[in-house]
């Protein structure tokens, strides 16, 4: 009997060690995948605050909560099962799907640049057409969750690509952890960013001069920060989308353009002569952004041409009817 108990305890200890080892492996996999997905995470964090602009301050955090919940549902209920099916039956599809997502990110960013340059406020007009504050809020949340779906798909696909070679259980556990950790980190940061002005007002109302100075600085600086985040978000979409496309081309055997970008970045950084790794990263990111804007520009131009051609017959009919 004692020997049986000792054997049982020994088995429990062995299982505990195995479980601890698996947790360590999942943690390492999450860290690796999260690092690779950092570009998209930055993009997600930079893009989201614009969905609460124009709404009352008391609704900002509830709206961010709704978007975060939608993001978590996107990742855990849709993207995680799809990722597991891909890992089990169609790993070859991961790279093409990543490239489609990268092209979409490049298109979104280029379209925003085009709208800014052309003075097209179609998106804002659609939001202003909302009849009630609740309808406006619902439209903002729905738009944010749609954008998040693409960004979340990129995060999960990048993470899945990094986890290739691990067992399905390990991949599933690590992807679920990536989904939760990144969602909490992104929307926690977004919540803090959009409430910085309220924190500033609270500090400015205190008697302490240091608090007042910090508070006024926040009140003055937050609008500039939000504007900067909008620019950073667009740049990140171009950079991430272009880098995904270049990496996908390399994976599929079309190495000329990706190798050219890497070579130029390496040569440019070596020419600078200091902070070489930082310059090389920056130049690689610039190369990705250029690739992104080229792909996005072609897509935007094609869509505008299609819209123009569809509208041309209607425009031609108007004079004949008047005549």
N, C-alpha and C positions, 0 to 999 in steps of 0.2 A: 504493500500500500504506500509507504513512504517513497519507495523508488518510483512508483507510478506518478505520485504527486510531483516529485523532482523532475521527472521526464516531461510532465505537463508544463511545469514552470519554465523548463528549458525551451520548450516549443513556443510558449508565449513570448519569452525573451527574444527568440529568433525572429518571430513575426513582428515584434516591436521594432527590432533593428531594421528589418526589411521595410516596414512602413516609414520609419524615419529616413531611411535611404531614399525611398520613393519621393517623400516630401522634399528632400534636398534636391533631388533631380528635377522635380517639377518647378521648384523655386529657381534653379539655374536656367531651366528652359524658359520660364516666364521672363527672367531678366534679359536673356539673349533676344527673345522675340520682341519684348518691349523696347529694347534699344534699337532694333532694326525698324520698328514702327514709329520711332520718335518723330520723324518728319511729319507723318500724317497726324500724330497726336498734337503737335504744335499747330498744325493747320486747323484741326478741330477746335482747339482752345481759342485760336484767333478768330475763327469764323463765327462762333456761337453768340458772342455778345451783341452782334448787330440785330439779333432776333428779339431783343428786349428794348431796343431803342424806340422811343415814341410811346411807350406804355408807362402807366403810373408806377412810381417806385414800390408801392405796396404789392404789386403783382410781379415784380421782377424775380424774386426767389421762387414763388410758386410756379412760374412759367419755366424757369430753369429746372425745377424739380420734375415737371411734366416731360421736358425734353430729355432729361437724364433717364427717367423711367422708360421712355420710348426707345432711347439708345440701348439700354440694357436688354429690353425685349428684342430689339433688332439683333443684338449680338447672341443672346442665349437661346432664343426661341426660333430664329430663322437661320442666322449665319453659322452658328455652331453645328447644328445638324447637317447643313449643306457642306460645311468644311469636313465633317467626319465622313460623309458619303464620298466626297472627292478623295480624301486620304485613303479610303478603303477600296474604291473602284476606279478612280480616274485621276490619278496624280498628275498625269500629263496635261490636264485641263487647267491646273493652277496658274501656270505662267501666262497662257492666253487670257484668262479671266483677269489676272492682275493687270495686264496690258490694256484691256478694255476699260477697267476702272481708272488706270492712269490717263488714258485718252480723255475720259469723261472729266477728270479733275482739270486737265489742261484746257478743255473746252470751257468749263465753268469759269476758270480764271480769265481766259481770253475774252469771253463774253462780257465779264464785268469791266474789263479794261475798255472794250469797244463801247459799252454803254456810257462809261464815264467820258470818253473822248467825243462820242457823238451826241452827248446830252440826252440819251434815251432814258426816260424814267418810267418805263413800262411796269417794272416790278413794284415800284413805289405806288404807282397809280392803282394797281390791282389791290394793294393793301388799303389805300385810302378809300376804295370803293366799298369797304366793309360798312354795313349799316349800324352796327352796335360795337361797343368795346369788346364784348364777349366774342363776336365774330372776328374782330381784328386779332384778338388773342389766339383764337383757334387757328386762324390762318398762319400766324407767326409760328405757332407750335408745330403745325403740320409741315410747313416749309422747312423748319429746322430739323425735324425728324427725317424728312426725305433726304436732305443733304447729309445728315448724320449716317444714314443707311449706306451711302456710297463710301464715306470716310471709314465707317466701321467695317465694311466689307474689305477695304484695303488693309486696315489694321489686322483683321483676322486672317486674310490671305497671306500677308507678309509674315505673320506669326506662324502660320501653318507651314510655310516654306522653310522657316528656320527650324521647325520641329521635325522635319522629314528625317526618317530613319528611326525615330522612337516608336514604341508600340502605340496602338490606337487608344488604349486607356490613358497612357501618359499624355498623348496629344490632346485628348478630350479634356483631361484635368487641367493641363497647362493653358489651353485656349479659354476655358471657363474662368481661370484665374486672371488671364490677360484681360478678358472682357470686363470683369468686376473691377480690377485694380485701375485700369485705364479710364473706365467710366467715372469712377469716384474721383480720380485725380483731375480729369479734364473738367468735370462739372463743378467740382469743389473750387478749382482755380477760377472758373468762369463766374461762379457765385461771388467769390471774393472781389474779382475785378469790377463787376457791375455795382457792388455796394461800397466801393472805395469812396465815392463822392459823399454818401451818407455818413461814413466813418469820418470823413473830413469835416462835414458840417458839425458833427458831434464834438470833435476835438476843438474846432474853431470857437465853439460856444463856452469852452472852459476858461477859467481865470488864469491858468498857467500859460505863460507866454510861449514856452516851447511847444506846448500842445496846440496853441492857437496858430503858431507859425506852420507846424506840420499840417494842421487841418486846412489852413488856407492854401497851402501847397497842393494838397490832395484835390481840393475843390477846383483849383485852377488847372491842375495837371491831368485829371481823369478824362475830360473830353478829348484832350490831345492824345492820351494813351489809347482811347477807344478808336480814334481816327488812325493812329499808327497801327493798331491791331488789325484794322480793316486792310491796310496796305500789306502788312506782314502776312495776313491770311491769304491774300491773292498771290503774293510772291511764293508762299509756301506751297500753294496748290500747283503753281507752274513748276517749281523745283521738284516737288515730290512726284507729280505726274510725269514729268520728263525723265527723271531718274528711273522710275519704274519702267517706262518704255525702253530706255537704253539698256537697262539690266535684262529686260525680257528679250530684246533683240539678241543680246549676248547669249542668253540661255538657249535660244532657238537656233544658234549657229551663225547669225548675221552679225559679225564682230567688227566690221570695218568702222562704222560710226562710233560705237561705244569706245573702241580702242583709240580712235582719233581724239575723242573728248578727254580720255584719261591721259593720253600722251601730251596734249596741249596743256592740261592742268598741271601735270608733273613738270613739264618744261618751264611753264610760267612761274610756278612756285620756286623752282630751283634758281630761276633768273632773279627773283626778289632777294633770295639769299638769307632771309631770317624768317622765323616762325613758319618754316616750310610746310609742316603738316597742316597748319591752319589755312595757309594760302591755297594749298592743294585741295583741301576740302571745299573752300569757298569757290575756287575756279571750277571744280567738278559740279558744284551746285549751280553755278552760272551756266555751265554747259547743259545741265538738265533743264534749267529754266528756258534756255533758247530752244532746245528740242521741244519743250512743252508748248511754247508760244507758236512755234511753226506748225505743230500738229493741231493745236487749238485754233490757230488762225485759219487754216484750211477748212476745218470743220465749221467754224462760225461763218466764213465766207460762203461755203456751200449751202448752209441753212438759210442765210439771208437771200441767196440767189433763188433758192426754191420758193421762199415766201414771195419774192418779187415776181417770179414767173406765175405763181398762183394768182397773185393780185392783178397781173397785167390784163387778162381777158376782161375782168370786171371794169377796169379803168377804161378799156377800149369800148365797152358797151355803152358807157354813160353818154358820150357825145352823140352816138347814133340814135339813142333813145330821145335825147333832147332835140335833135334835128327832126 
